């Protein structure tokens, strides 16, 4: 299965906040032997959000959508998800009960009466309005649930909430996939070579080893190695060693000057 992530919010695109979700999702997947296939950033534009979510629903991929599921005017994700699916929005009964429970606890903590019919409390129930047919994702931080439709999973933009919710989804819905996407890398530092001259070797390796990818990471100002290329192969462990040997043999035939070898 492919995994994707959509990160929503003007604050990310404007630079007001730095995105922390992408590296964390990569980390959470890697801890379970999985990897991220794609990522998208989108601002608080309902048309663009709807289009990206429609792609996510139709892709067949497992997708995490971070942000925009609150109930303020700049939160559009719930509505856009319903529009992308062509279904109505509905108050989820379990999400409603969790919101009411949270409001009651907050009132008790503040030493004030719980007034469920007060305008602001009624408005808070909108955070439990999801596309019809959604399932909830529990929120261990404040009980305000996220939601799942198919294989697209919606969590808040706050890392303290989003990350444990993503872990819950991975461990409760996709435990059978753990370890199936594990890949490894082997690479070597190459000095004094041009990528264009090495391209035929790279193409030959990819053509000869199904599921193996060759990568080339040139650098002109590395603090340790200076100008160089990190050239390597990545993929499933059972083919990695053979592909790497072909890479080293090919570099030797080019007379390339090699530096340290790297294994990840």
SERO-4910 file (N, C-alpha, C, O; in steps of 0.05 Angstrom, whole numbers):
BEGIN
 pado doro    nc1    nc2    nc3   cac1   cac2   cac3    cc1    cc2    cc3    oc1    oc2    oc3
  Unk    A     17    -24      0      0      0      0     17     25      0     39     26     12
  Unk    A      8     46    -14     21     71    -13      9     89      9    -15     88     13
  Unk    A     26    104     22     18    123     42     22    151     32     43    157     20
  Unk    A      3    169     38      6    197     31     -3    214     54    -16    205     73
  Unk    A      5    240     53     -3    259     74    -10    285     60      3    295     42
  Unk    A    -32    297     70    -41    324     61    -39    342     86    -51    336    106
  Unk    A    -25    364     83    -22    383    106    -35    409     98    -28    421     78
  Unk    A    -55    417    114    -73    438    106    -69    462    125    -67    459    149
  Unk    A    -68    486    113    -68    510    129    -52    533    117    -29    529    108
  Unk    A    -64    557    116    -50    580    106    -25    586    123     -5    596    113
  Unk    A    -26    580    149     -4    587    166     22    572    159     44    582    164
  Unk    A     19    549    146     42    534    137     54    547    112     78    551    109
  Unk    A     36    554     93     45    565     67     56    594     71     73    602     56
  Unk    A     46    608     91     55    635     95     81    636    112     95    657    113
  Unk    A     88    614    124    112    613    141    107    621    170    126    623    185
  Unk    A     82    627    177     76    634    205     82    611    224     91    615    246
  Unk    A     78    587    213     85    563    228    100    544    210     94    541    187
  Unk    A    120    531    222    136    511    207    122    484    209    113    476    230
  Unk    A    120    470    187    107    444    187    125    424    202    148    422    197
  Unk    A    112    410    220    125    389    235    114    361    228    125    341    236
  Unk    A     91    361    213     78    336    208     93    318    189     95    294    194
  Unk    A    104    329    168    117    312    147    139    295    159    139    271    156
  Unk    A    159    307    173    180    290    184    170    270    205    180    248    208
  Unk    A    149    278    220    138    260    240    124    236    228    126    214    237
  Unk    A    108    241    207     94    220    193    114    200    181    111    176    183
  Unk    A    136    210    170    157    193    159    168    176    182    173    152    178
  Unk    A    173    188    205    184    174    228    165    152    238    173    130    243
  Unk    A    139    159    240    119    140    250    117    116    231    114     93    240
  Unk    A    117    122    205    116    100    186    141     83    187    139     58    187
  Unk    A    164     95    188    189     80    188    191     62    212    202     40    210
  Unk    A    181     71    235    181     55    259    165     29    256    168     10    271
  Unk    A    147     29    236    130      6    231    137     -8    205    122    -24    194
  Unk    A    161     -2    195    170    -15    170    155     -6    146    151    -22    127
  Unk    A    145     19    146    130     30    124    143     56    114    161     66    127
  Unk    A    134     66     92    146     90     81    125    107     67    104     98     59
  Unk    A    131    133     66    113    153     54    118    154     24    141    156     15
  Unk    A     96    154      8     99    155    -21     96    184    -32    108    191    -52
  Unk    A     79    200    -18     75    227    -28     64    246     -6     54    236     14
  Unk    A     68    272    -11     58    292      8     48    316     -8     59    323    -29
  Unk    A     28    330      3     18    354     -9     12    375     12      3    368     34
  Unk    A     17    400      5     10    422     22    -12    438      8    -11    442    -16
  Unk    A    -31    448     23    -53    464     11    -62    484     32    -64    478     56
  Unk    A    -68    508     23    -78    529     41   -107    526     47   -120    506     39
  Unk    A   -118    546     61   -146    545     69   -164    554     46   -180    573     48
  Unk    A   -163    540     24   -178    545      0   -197    522     -5   -187    500    -13
  Unk    A   -223    524     -1   -241    501     -3   -239    487    -30   -241    462    -31
  Unk    A   -236    502    -52   -236    489    -78   -211    471    -80   -213    449    -90
  Unk    A   -188    481    -72   -164    465    -73   -164    441    -54   -156    419    -61
  Unk    A   -175    446    -30   -176    425    -10   -195    402    -21   -188    379    -19
  Unk    A   -217    410    -32   -236    390    -43   -223    374    -65   -227    349    -66
  Unk    A   -208    387    -82   -195    373   -105   -174    354    -94   -172    331   -104
  Unk    A   -158    362    -75   -138    344    -64   -150    320    -49   -140    298    -51
  Unk    A   -172    325    -35   -185    303    -21   -199    284    -40   -199    260    -36
  Unk    A   -210    295    -61   -222    278    -82   -201    259    -93   -206    235    -97
  Unk    A   -177    270    -99   -155    253   -109   -148    232    -88   -143    209    -95
  Unk    A   -147    240    -62   -140    221    -41   -160    198    -40   -152    175    -38
  Unk    A   -186    205    -40   -206    184    -38   -205    165    -62   -210    141    -60
  Unk    A   -199    176    -86   -199    159   -110   -173    144   -114   -172    126   -131
  Unk    A   -152    152   -100   -126    140   -105   -123    111    -95   -107     96   -106
  Unk    A   -139    104    -75   -135     77    -63   -112     77    -43   -107     56    -31
  Unk    A    -99    100    -39    -77    101    -20    -87    105      8   -110    113     12
  Unk    A    -70    100     28    -76    107     56    -66    135     60    -42    140     57
  Unk    A    -84    153     67    -77    181     68    -84    193     95   -105    188    106
  Unk    A    -66    209    106    -71    225    130    -74    254    122    -57    265    109
  Unk    A    -95    266    131   -100    295    127    -98    309    153   -113    303    172
  Unk    A    -80    328    155    -74    342    180    -84    371    178    -74    386    162
  Unk    A   -102    378    196   -110    406    198   -138    412    187   -148    398    169
  Unk    A   -149    434    197   -174    445    186   -199    431    194   -220    434    181
  Unk    A   -199    415    216   -224    400    223   -238    413    247   -255    401    259
  Unk    A   -230    438    254   -243    452    276   -269    463    266   -281    455    246
  Unk    A   -279    483    281   -306    495    275   -305    525    272   -325    539    277
  Unk    A   -281    536    265   -279    565    260   -282    570    230   -280    551    214
  Unk    A   -286    595    222   -291    600    193   -268    592    175   -273    588    151
  Unk    A   -244    590    185   -222    582    167   -217    552    167   -198    542    155
  Unk    A   -235    537    180   -233    507    179   -252    497    159   -277    499    162
  Unk    A   -242    485    138   -259    476    115   -257    446    110   -272    436     93
  Unk    A   -240    432    124   -234    404    116   -258    386    118   -262    370    100
  Unk    A   -274    388    139   -297    370    141   -317    374    118   -327    355    106
  Unk    A   -322    400    112   -341    406     91   -329    397     64   -344    387     47
  Unk    A   -303    401     60   -291    394     34   -290    364     31   -293    354      8
  Unk    A   -286    349     53   -287    320     51   -314    310     42   -317    292     25
  Unk    A   -335    322     53   -363    314     45   -368    321     16   -380    306      1
  Unk    A   -358    345      8   -362    353    -20   -347    334    -39   -357    327    -60
  Unk    A   -322    327    -32   -307    309    -49   -320    281    -51   -317    268    -72
  Unk    A   -334    273    -30   -347    247    -30   -375    248    -42   -387    228    -50
  Unk    A   -387    272    -43   -414    275    -53   -434    265    -33   -455    254    -40
  Unk    A   -428    268     -6   -447    259     15   -452    283     33   -437    302     34
  Unk    A   -474    282     48   -480    303     67   -463    301     93   -451    281     98
  Unk    A   -463    323    107   -451    324    134   -472    315    154   -495    321    151
  Unk    A   -462    303    176   -481    294    197   -466    294    223   -442    288    224
  Unk    A   -480    300    244   -468    299    271   -464    270    279   -483    255    281
  Unk    A   -439    262    284   -433    234    291   -440    230    320   -431    245    337
  Unk    A   -457    210    327   -467    208    354   -444    203    375   -445    214    397
  Unk    A   -425    187    368   -403    182    387   -386    206    390   -377    213    412
  Unk    A   -380    220    368   -365    245    370   -379    266    387   -367    280    402
  Unk    A   -406    267    383   -422    286    399   -420    279    428   -416    298    445
  Unk    A   -422    254    436   -421    246    464   -394    253    476   -392    262    499
  Unk    A   -373    250    461   -346    256    470   -342    286    474   -330    295    493
  Unk    A   -354    302    456   -352    331    459   -368    340    484   -358    357    499
  Unk    A   -391    329    488   -407    336    511   -392    328    537   -392    343    556
  Unk    A   -380    305    536   -365    296    560   -342    315    565   -336    322    588
  Unk    A   -328    324    544   -306    343    548   -316    370    558   -303    381    576
  Unk    A   -339    379    548   -349    405    558   -357    403    587   -353    421    603
  Unk    A   -369    380    595   -377    376    623   -352    376    641   -352    388    662
  Unk    A   -331    363    632   -307    362    648   -294    390    650   -284    397    672
  Unk    A   -294    405    629   -283    432    629   -298    450    648   -286    465    664
  Unk    A   -324    448    648   -341    464    666   -334    456    695   -332    474    712
  Unk    A   -331    431    700   -325    422    727   -298    432    736   -294    441    759
  Unk    A   -278    431    718   -251    441    724   -251    471    730   -236    480    747
  Unk    A   -269    486    717   -270    515    721   -289    523    743   -291    546    750
  Unk    A   -303    503    755   -321    508    777   -346    524    768   -356    540    784
  Unk    A   -355    519    744   -379    533    734   -400    513    726   -393    490    721
  Unk    A   -425    521    724   -446    502    716   -442    493    687   -433    509    670
  Unk    A   -449    468    681   -449    459    653   -475    466    640   -496    458    649
  Unk    A   -473    482    619   -497    492    605   -496    482    576   -486    497    559
  Unk    A   -506    459    570   -504    448    543   -518    464    522   -511    462    499
  Unk    A   -538    479    530   -553    495    510   -542    523    506   -553    538    490
  Unk    A   -520    529    520   -508    556    516   -497    557    487   -488    537    477
  Unk    A   -498    581    475   -492    583    447   -464    572    440   -461    557    421
  Unk    A   -444    578    456   -417    569    449   -414    539    451   -399    527    436
  Unk    A   -428    527    470   -428    498    473   -442    484    450   -433    464    440
  Unk    A   -465    496    441   -478    484    418   -460    486    394   -460    467    377
  Unk    A   -446    508    391   -428    511    368   -406    490    368   -397    481    347
  Unk    A   -396    483    392   -374    464    394   -382    437    382   -365    421    374
  Unk    A   -408    431    382   -417    405    371   -410    403    341   -410    381    330
  Unk    A   -406    426    328   -398    425    300   -372    410    295   -368    400    273
  Unk    A   -356    408    315   -331    393    312   -336    363    310   -317    347    304
  Unk    A   -360    354    315   -368    326    311   -385    322    286   -396    300    282
  Unk    A   -387    342    269   -402    339    244   -383    330    222   -365    345    214
  Unk    A   -387    305    213   -369    293    194   -385    284    169   -409    284    170
  Unk    A   -371    277    148   -385    265    125   -401    240    134   -391    224    150
  Unk    A   -424    237    123   -441    214    130   -426    188    126   -413    184    105
  Unk    A   -427    170    145   -413    145    143   -386    144    155   -373    123    155
  Unk    A   -376    167    166   -349    168    177   -348    152    203   -367    148    217
  Unk    A   -324    143    209   -317    131    234   -299    150    250   -285    166    237
  Unk    A   -299    148    276   -283    167    291   -255    157    296   -250    133    296
  Unk    A   -237    176    300   -209    170    309   -207    182    337   -210    207    339
  Unk    A   -203    167    358   -202    178    385   -179    197    388   -157    193    378
  Unk    A   -184    218    404   -164    238    410   -157    237    439   -173    245    456
  Unk    A   -134    226    446   -127    222    474   -121    248    489   -120    249    514
  Unk    A   -118    270    474   -111    296    487   -135    310    499   -135    318    522
  Unk    A   -156    313    483   -180    327    493   -206    315    485   -227    327    489
  Unk    A   -206    291    474   -230    275    467   -245    285    442   -265    273    435
  Unk    A   -235    307    430   -248    318    406   -239    301    382   -216    303    374
  Unk    A   -256    283    373   -248    262    354   -241    273    327   -251    293    318
  Unk    A   -223    258    313   -219    260    285   -238    240    271   -255    228    284
  Unk    A   -234    237    245   -252    218    231   -238    205    208   -219    215    197
  Unk    A   -250    182    200   -240    166    178   -262    161    159   -285    154    167
  Unk    A   -256    163    133   -274    154    112   -258    138     93   -239    148     80
  Unk    A   -265    112     90   -249     94     74   -221     92     85   -217     84    108
  Unk    A   -201     99     68   -173     98     77   -161    126     80   -136    129     80
  Unk    A   -178    146     82   -168    173     87   -176    181    115   -199    178    124
  Unk    A   -156    190    130   -158    194    159   -153    223    165   -132    234    158
  Unk    A   -171    236    180   -170    265    185   -164    270    214   -178    260    232
  Unk    A   -143    285    219   -134    291    246   -130    322    248   -128    335    228
  Unk    A   -129    332    273   -125    361    276    -97    370    267    -80    353    261
  Unk    A    -94    396    266    -67    407    258    -48    407    282    -24    410    277
  Unk    A    -58    405    306    -40    406    330    -24    381    332    -36    359    335
  Unk    A      2    382    332     18    357    334     12    341    359     12    316    357
  Unk    A      7    354    381      3    339    406    -22    322    405    -24    302    419
  Unk    A    -41    329    387    -64    312    382    -60    294    358    -66    270    359
  Unk    A    -50    305    337    -49    291    311    -31    266    312    -39    245    302
  Unk    A     -8    269    325     11    247    323      2    221    337      4    200    325
  Unk    A     -8    223    362    -19    198    374    -43    187    359    -48    163    359
  Unk    A    -59    205    346    -82    195    331    -72    180    306    -84    160    298
  Unk    A    -51    190    293    -40    176    270    -29    149    278    -33    129    265
  Unk    A    -15    148    301     -5    123    311    -28    103    316    -26     80    310
  Unk    A    -50    113    328    -73     96    333    -83     84    307    -89     60    306
  Unk    A    -86    100    287    -96     90    261    -77     69    250    -86     48    241
  Unk    A    -51     74    250    -31     55    240    -32     28    255    -30      7    242
  Unk    A    -36     30    281    -35      5    297    -62     -9    298    -62    -34    302
  Unk    A    -84      5    294   -110     -8    296   -121    -16    269   -136    -36    266
  Unk    A   -114     -1    248   -125     -7    221   -105    -21    203   -114    -36    185
  Unk    A    -80    -17    208    -60    -27    188    -38    -43    201    -16    -44    190
  Unk    A    -43    -56    224    -22    -72    237    -13    -94    218     11   -102    219
  Unk    A    -30   -105    201    -22   -127    183     -2   -117    162     12   -134    150
  Unk    A      0    -91    158     19    -81    138     46    -75    150     65    -71    135
  Unk    A     48    -75    176     74    -67    188     96    -85    178     94   -110    177
  Unk    A    118    -73    170    141    -87    160    141    -93    130    161   -100    119
  Unk    A    118    -89    117    116    -96     89    128    -75     71    135    -81     48
  Unk    A    132    -51     81    143    -30     64    172    -23     72    182     -2     63
  Unk    A    184    -40     88    211    -34     97    231    -34     74    232    -54     58
  Unk    A    246    -13     71    267    -12     51    293     -5     64    294      5     86
  Unk    A    315    -11     50    342     -6     60    357      9     38    350      8     14
  Unk    A    379     21     46    396     36     27    425     28     31    434     23     53
  Unk    A    439     28      8    468     26      9    478     46    -11    469     48    -34
  Unk    A    498     62     -3    508     83    -21    538     87    -16    549     77      3
  Unk    A    550    102    -34    579    107    -32    583    136    -42    570    145    -59
  Unk    A    603    148    -30    611    175    -37    629    173    -62    649    158    -61
  Unk    A    623    188    -83    638    187   -108    650    214   -113    635    234   -114
  Unk    A    676    215   -117    690    240   -123    697    242   -152    703    221   -165
  Unk    A    697    266   -163    707    270   -190    692    257   -212    704    251   -233
  Unk    A    666    253   -209    650    241   -230    626    259   -236    617    274   -219
  Unk    A    616    257   -260    593    272   -269    569    254   -270    571    231   -279
  Unk    A    546    264   -262    521    247   -262    514    237   -290    506    215   -294
  Unk    A    519    254   -310    512    246   -337    527    221   -346    516    204   -360
  Unk    A    553    220   -338    569    197   -346    560    171   -331    565    149   -341
  Unk    A    548    174   -308    540    151   -292    511    143   -298    502    122   -288
  Unk    A    496    159   -313    468    153   -317    463    126   -331    445    112   -322
  Unk    A    479    118   -351    474     91   -363    477     68   -342    461     49   -343
  Unk    A    496     71   -324    499     51   -303    474     50   -285    465     29   -278
  Unk    A    464     74   -278    441     75   -260    417     63   -274    401     48   -262
  Unk    A    413     69   -300    390     58   -315    393     27   -317    373     13   -316
  Unk    A    417     17   -321    421    -12   -323    414    -26   -297    402    -48   -298
  Unk    A    420    -14   -275    414    -27   -249    384    -28   -245    373    -48   -237
  Unk    A    370     -5   -250    341     -5   -246    327    -24   -265    307    -36   -258
  Unk    A    338    -27   -290    325    -46   -308    330    -75   -300    314    -92   -307
  Unk    A    352    -80   -287    359   -107   -280    349   -117   -254    350   -141   -248
  Unk    A    340    -99   -236    331   -107   -210    304    -95   -204    301    -71   -199
  Unk    A    283   -112   -206    256   -103   -202    253    -94   -173    260   -108   -154
  Unk    A    242    -70   -169    238    -59   -142    261    -45   -130    259    -34   -108
  Unk    A    283    -43   -144    306    -28   -135    307     -1   -149    303      1   -173
  Unk    A    311     20   -133    314     47   -143    343     56   -139    355     51   -118
  Unk    A    353     70   -159    380     82   -156    376    112   -150    359    125   -162
  Unk    A    392    123   -132    390    151   -126    418    164   -128    438    152   -123
  Unk    A    417    189   -136    441    205   -139    437    232   -126    419    247   -133
  Unk    A    454    238   -106    451    262    -90    477    278    -93    496    275    -77
  Unk    A    479    296   -112    503    312   -116    505    334    -95    485    344    -86
  Unk    A    529    342    -88    534    364    -69    558    380    -79    578    368    -89
  Unk    A    557    406    -76    579    423    -85    594    435    -62    616    446    -65
  Unk    A    582    435    -38    595    449    -15    592    433     11    589    446     32
  Unk    A    594    407     10    591    391     34    614    397     53    637    399     44
  Unk    A    609    401     79    630    409     98    651    388    102    674    395    110
  Unk    A    645    363     96    665    342    100    676    332     74    701    328     72
  Unk    A    659    327     54    668    315     29    672    334      6    683    327    -15
  Unk    A    664    359      9    666    378    -13    648    370    -36    626    360    -32
  Unk    A    658    375    -61    642    368    -84    642    338    -88    664    326    -90
  Unk    A    619    326    -89    617    297    -92    589    289   -100    571    306   -102
  Unk    A    586    263   -105    559    251   -109    556    228    -90    574    211    -87
  Unk    A    533    227    -76    527    203    -61    509    187    -79    487    194    -86
  Unk    A    520    164    -88    506    147   -107    499    121    -93    516    108    -80
  Unk    A    474    112    -96    466     89    -81    442     75    -92    430     83   -112
  Unk    A    434     53    -79    411     38    -86    393     35    -62    403     34    -39
  Unk    A    367     33    -66    349     28    -44    326     10    -53    319      9    -76
  Unk    A    316     -6    -34    295    -25    -40    294    -47    -20    305    -44      2
  Unk    A    282    -69    -27    280    -92    -10    307   -105     -5    324   -106    -22
  Unk    A    310   -115     20    336   -125     28    346   -148     11    370   -151      7
  Unk    A    328   -165      1    336   -189    -13    350   -183    -40    365   -200    -50
  Unk    A    346   -160    -51    359   -153    -77    380   -131    -73    395   -126    -92
  Unk    A    381   -120    -50    398    -96    -46    427   -102    -50    441    -87    -64
  Unk    A    437   -124    -38    466   -130    -39    475   -135    -68    496   -125    -76
  Unk    A    459   -150    -83    467   -155   -111    467   -130   -128    486   -126   -144
  Unk    A    447   -113   -124    447    -88   -139    470    -70   -131    481    -56   -149
  Unk    A    477    -70   -106    499    -53    -97    525    -63   -108    543    -46   -115
  Unk    A    529    -89   -110    554    -99   -122    556    -91   -152    578    -84   -161
  Unk    A    534    -91   -166    534    -82   -194    542    -52   -195    557    -44   -213
  Unk    A    531    -37   -176    538     -8   -175    568     -4   -170    580     12   -184
  Unk    A    579    -18   -151    608    -15   -145    625    -24   -169    645    -12   -175
  Unk    A    617    -47   -181    632    -56   -204    631    -36   -227    651    -31   -241
  Unk    A    608    -24   -231    606     -4   -252    622     20   -247    634     32   -265
  Unk    A    622     29   -222    639     52   -214    668     47   -218    684     64   -226
  Unk    A    676     22   -211    704     15   -215    712     15   -244    734     24   -251
  Unk    A    694      6   -262    700      7   -291    702     35   -301    715     40   -322
  Unk    A    689     54   -288    691     82   -296    716     95   -284    723    118   -290
  Unk    A    730     81   -267    754     92   -254    747    113   -233    763    131   -228
  Unk    A    723    112   -222    714    132   -203    729    130   -177    737    108   -168
  Unk    A    734    153   -165    747    154   -139    726    152   -117    708    169   -116
  Unk    A    727    131   -101    706    126    -81    714    134    -53    737    131    -46
  Unk    A    695    144    -38    699    151    -10    684    131      8    682    107      1
  Unk    A    674    140     30    661    122     49    635    110     38    622    122     21
  Unk    A    629     86     47    604     73     41    584     78     64    592     79     87
  Unk    A    559     80     57    538     87     76    516     66     74    508     57     53
  Unk    A    506     57     97    484     38     99    462     49    117    468     58    139
  Unk    A    437     49    107    415     59    123    393     39    123    372     43    135
***
